[in-house]
Amino acid sequence: MSHTAVLLAAVSEDQGPGNTLRVVLLVSLLGAALLAWFLLRGYRNDDNND
């Protein structure tokens, strides 16, 4: 069993799918923000790349 599956199993042990969905949504939003930052940082112009 992977670490993610263990974490999700511990989170949703007796609380139903609502808490698990909240965790999945939060992790996906943080991942999207990190990906956007990583991709967009290459497009900034610091006037050092002439």
N, C-alpha and C positions, 0 to 999 in steps of 0.2 A: 504494500500500500504506500502510495507516495505521500510526501509531507503535506501537500495540498489537500489530499483526500482525508488525511487524519485531521487537519485543521477544520475542514468543512464538517466532518463528522462530529467533532467536539463542539462546534458552534451550534449545530442543528440537532443536538442530542435529543431534547424533548420539547423543543419550541416550535416545531413545524418549519415549513419552507420559508417563512417570512424573513427570519433572521439570516438564513443562508443567502437568500436573494439580495438582502441588503449588503452583505459582505462582498458578494460577487460584483454587485453594482459599484461599490466603493473602490474595489481593487481595479476594475476595468476603467473607471474614470481617472484614477491616479495613473494608471498605465497609459491612457490616452494623452493625459497632460504631459507626462514624461516623454512620450514619443514625439508629441508636437514640439516641445522645447528642444529636443535633440535634433529634429529635422530643421526647425526654423533658425537655430543658432548659426547655421552655416550661411544664412542669407543676410545677416546683419552686416552693415557697412561701417567699419571703424576707420576708414581712410588709411588703412595700412596695407591694403592689398592692391596697390596700383599696378 
